[in-house]
Amino acid sequence: MPSYKLAARKYNAQDTVIEIPGPHNPVSIGAGYCTVIAGPCAVENHSDYIEIAQTLKSIGIHILRAGLYKPRTSPYSFKGLGGEGLKIVEEARQVTGLAVLTEVLDVRDIEDLYPHIDIFQIGSRNMQNFSLLEELGRTDKPVLLKRGLAATIEEWLLAAEYLLDRGNHKIILCERGIRTFEPYARNTVDIGAVPIIKHLSHLPILVDPSHATGRAEMVGPVAKAAVAAGADGLLVEVHQHPEAALSDGRQSLTPEQFRRLYAQIGKLAELEQRILQ
């Protein structure tokens, strides 16, 4: 038995499928589905976020990305609106009827975020923030756990074990690239992690081609490769004006670029006999 007992496929031979209630229709993440989460890297202001949320809803996405707290390498970079953006997120959630995912950085923010969001995200820099993992493990909200910057697959699954061990079994893994010697892209996408996770664990796995590559022109090919490799869905950054984005504009697709990619993903998901809800 591996050290990650609860995350292991030996513990649960059946693939875990997680139901995300959302304000309107529920969304499923797991085997048999191809679930798409999309939105800008960060909620920047009211009008732009509501606009992009409605556009993404019309394209057909299932869950909104809503970054409020941004862990940035430079202390001078835009770090998000924080709690001030909660009203914007709640409005977008109600107007579109879509479930919302947002990153949490600190245990002190969990209580404030809880009523307004549907999925907590643990970013790569916090994958081994064990206090945060344990606290989110005590909640009943789904948690999307991104792979750390240089984490092995075993370390990643052991991080998930912290959540599972505290009673939260609604865990979604997310491959977002790992740091290697190659500087061209932001990270090196580990597409092989998808079938490895499928073999080792029953937990669903998504791929974030935006953070994984850091380049908009690479997002589409990597997204399609991820679905072909067996990923249960994608996390994609979309912005009306990437050139003016306050964070990660270089890797963001325009709505029209995303619309074309979404259509292609739909055909690929059908070929792989998965439901693009």
C-alpha positions in Angstrom: 0.0 0.0 0.0 1.5 3.4 -0.9 2.0 6.1 1.7 -1.0 8.0 0.3 -3.6 5.5 1.4 -6.8 7.5 0.9 -5.8 8.9 -2.5 -4.6 5.6 -3.8 -6.6 3.6 -6.4 -6.1 0.6 -4.1 -8.3 2.3 -1.5 -11.0 3.1 -4.0 -11.1 1.2 -7.3 -13.9 3.4 -8.6 -13.1 6.8 -10.1 -14.2 9.7 -7.9 -16.8 11.9 -9.5 -17.4 15.2 -7.7 -20.6 17.1 -8.0 -20.3 20.9 -7.9 -23.7 22.3 -6.9 -23.3 25.9 -8.1 -26.1 28.5 -7.9 -28.1 26.8 -10.7 -27.3 23.6 -12.4 -24.8 21.1 -10.9 -21.6 20.3 -12.7 -19.7 17.0 -12.5 -15.9 16.6 -12.4 -14.4 13.2 -13.0 -14.4 10.1 -15.2 -16.7 10.4 -18.2 -16.8 14.2 -18.2 -14.7 17.0 -19.7 -15.2 20.0 -17.5 -13.9 23.5 -18.5 -13.1 26.2 -16.0 -12.2 29.6 -17.5 -11.8 33.2 -16.7 -9.2 35.9 -16.3 -6.2 35.4 -14.0 -7.6 37.9 -11.6 -10.8 39.8 -11.0 -9.7 43.3 -11.9 -12.8 45.4 -11.7 -16.6 45.1 -11.7 -17.6 45.8 -15.4 -14.8 43.8 -17.0 -15.4 40.7 -14.9 -19.1 40.7 -15.3 -18.7 41.1 -19.0 -16.2 38.2 -19.4 -18.3 36.0 -17.1 -21.3 36.5 -19.4 -19.3 35.9 -22.5 -17.8 32.7 -21.1 -21.3 31.5 -20.1 -22.5 32.1 -23.7 -19.6 30.0 -25.0 -20.6 27.1 -22.7 -18.0 26.9 -19.9 -19.0 25.1 -16.7 -17.2 26.9 -13.9 -15.8 30.5 -13.6 -12.3 31.2 -12.6 -12.2 34.1 -10.1 -8.8 35.1 -8.7 -9.1 37.4 -5.7 -5.9 36.7 -3.9 -2.8 36.4 -6.1 0.5 35.1 -4.9 3.0 37.1 -7.0 6.7 36.6 -7.2 7.2 40.4 -7.0 5.7 42.3 -4.1 5.0 45.2 -6.5 2.8 43.1 -8.9 -1.0 43.3 -8.8 -2.0 40.9 -5.9 -5.7 40.9 -6.5 -8.7 42.8 -5.1 -8.9 40.5 -2.0 -12.1 40.7 0.0 -13.2 43.8 -1.9 -13.8 41.6 -5.0 -16.3 39.2 -3.2 -19.3 41.3 -4.2 -18.2 41.2 -7.9 -17.7 37.4 -7.7 -21.1 36.9 -6.1 -22.8 39.0 -8.7 -21.1 37.1 -11.5 -22.1 33.8 -9.9 -25.7 34.8 -9.7 -26.0 36.5 -13.1 -24.4 33.5 -15.0 -25.6 30.7 -12.7 -22.1 29.3 -12.9 -20.1 27.8 -10.1 -17.0 29.8 -9.1 -13.5 28.8 -8.2 -11.1 31.0 -6.4 -7.6 30.6 -4.8 -7.2 30.8 -1.0 -3.8 31.8 0.4 -4.5 32.0 4.1 -6.6 30.1 6.6 -7.9 33.4 7.8 -9.7 34.0 4.5 -11.6 30.7 4.4 -14.5 31.9 6.4 -15.0 35.1 4.3 -14.8 33.2 1.0 -16.9 30.2 2.0 -20.4 31.6 1.3 -19.5 33.2 -2.0 -17.5 30.5 -3.9 -18.1 26.8 -4.9 -14.5 25.5 -5.1 -11.4 26.4 -3.2 -8.1 26.4 -5.1 -4.8 25.7 -3.5 -2.1 27.1 -5.8 1.2 25.5 -6.6 3.1 27.7 -4.0 0.8 26.4 -1.3 0.7 22.7 -2.2 2.6 21.9 1.0 1.1 24.6 3.2 0.0 21.9 5.6 -2.0 24.2 7.9 -4.0 25.4 5.0 -4.5 21.9 3.7 -5.7 20.7 7.1 -8.1 23.6 7.5 -9.6 23.1 4.0 -9.8 19.4 4.8 -12.3 20.2 7.5 -14.6 22.0 5.1 -17.3 20.4 2.9 -16.4 22.5 -0.2 -14.5 20.9 -3.2 -10.8 21.7 -3.3 -8.7 22.0 -6.5 -5.1 21.1 -5.6 -2.4 22.3 -8.0 0.9 20.5 -8.3 3.8 22.3 -6.7 6.5 24.1 -8.8 8.9 21.2 -8.4 6.8 18.6 -6.7 7.0 14.9 -7.4 3.8 13.0 -8.1 4.1 11.3 -4.7 4.5 14.6 -2.9 1.4 15.9 -4.8 -0.7 12.9 -3.8 0.5 13.1 -0.2 -0.7 16.8 -0.1 -4.1 15.5 -1.3 -3.9 13.0 1.6 -3.8 15.8 4.1 -7.2 17.0 2.8 -8.7 13.5 2.6 -7.4 12.6 6.1 -9.3 15.5 7.6 -12.6 14.3 6.0 -12.9 16.2 2.7 -13.1 13.7 -0.1 -14.0 16.3 -2.8 -10.5 16.7 -4.1 -9.5 17.6 -7.7 -5.9 17.5 -8.8 -4.5 20.0 -11.3 -1.3 19.6 -13.3 0.1 23.1 -14.1 3.6 22.4 -15.3 6.8 21.9 -13.3 10.0 23.8 -13.2 12.8 22.4 -15.3 16.0 23.6 -17.1 14.0 24.8 -20.2 13.4 28.6 -20.1 11.3 29.1 -23.2 7.9 28.4 -21.5 7.0 29.4 -18.0 7.0 25.7 -17.0 7.4 22.3 -18.5 4.0 20.6 -19.0 3.9 17.1 -17.6 1.3 15.5 -19.8 2.5 12.1 -18.6 1.3 13.0 -15.1 -2.3 12.6 -16.3 -2.2 8.8 -17.1 0.1 8.3 -14.1 -2.4 9.9 -11.8 -5.2 7.8 -13.5 -3.2 4.7 -12.7 -2.2 5.6 -9.1 -5.3 7.4 -7.9 -9.1 7.6 -8.1 -9.1 11.4 -7.9 -10.1 13.5 -10.9 -7.3 15.5 -12.6 -7.5 18.7 -14.6 -4.7 20.4 -16.6 -4.0 24.2 -16.6 -2.4 24.9 -20.0 -2.2 28.6 -19.3 0.0 28.6 -16.2 1.8 25.5 -17.5 3.1 27.3 -20.6 2.9 31.0 -19.9 2.3 31.6 -23.7 -1.1 32.0 -25.3 0.0 30.3 -28.5 0.8 27.1 -26.6 -2.4 26.9 -24.7 -4.5 25.3 -27.4 -2.1 22.5 -28.4 -1.4 21.7 -24.7 -5.2 21.8 -23.8 -6.0 19.3 -26.6 -3.1 17.1 -25.6 -4.3 17.0 -22.1 -7.8 15.9 -23.1 -6.3 13.3 -25.4 -4.2 12.0 -22.5 -7.3 11.5 -20.3 -7.6 14.7 -18.3 -11.0 15.2 -16.8 -11.0 18.9 -17.8 -9.2 22.1 -18.2 -8.5 25.4 -16.4 -8.0 28.2 -19.0 -7.3 31.9 -18.7 -9.4 34.2 -20.9 -9.3 38.0 -20.9 -11.0 40.6 -23.2 -7.8 42.6 -23.6 -4.8 40.4 -22.7 -2.3 43.1 -23.5 -3.8 45.3 -20.8 -4.3 42.5 -18.2 -3.0 43.3 -14.7 -1.6 39.8 -14.4 -0.7 37.0 -16.8 -1.9 38.6 -20.0 0.8 36.8 -22.0 -0.8 33.5 -21.4 -4.5 34.6 -21.7 -6.6 33.8 -24.7 -9.1 36.3 -26.1 -12.8 35.3 -26.0 -12.7 34.6 -29.8 -9.6 32.4 -29.5 -11.2 30.6 -26.6 -14.4 30.1 -28.5 -12.5 28.3 -31.3 -10.6 26.2 -28.8 -13.8 25.2 -26.9 -15.3 23.9 -30.1 -12.2 21.8 -30.8 -12.2 20.5 -27.3 -15.8 19.5 -27.7 -15.0 17.4 -30.8 -12.0 15.8 -29.0 -14.1 15.0 -25.9 -16.7 13.4 -28.1 -14.0 11.3 -29.7 -12.8 10.2 -26.3 -16.4 9.4 -25.3 -16.6 12.1 -22.6 -19.4 14.6 -22.0 -18.5 18.2 -22.4 -21.5 19.0 -20.2 
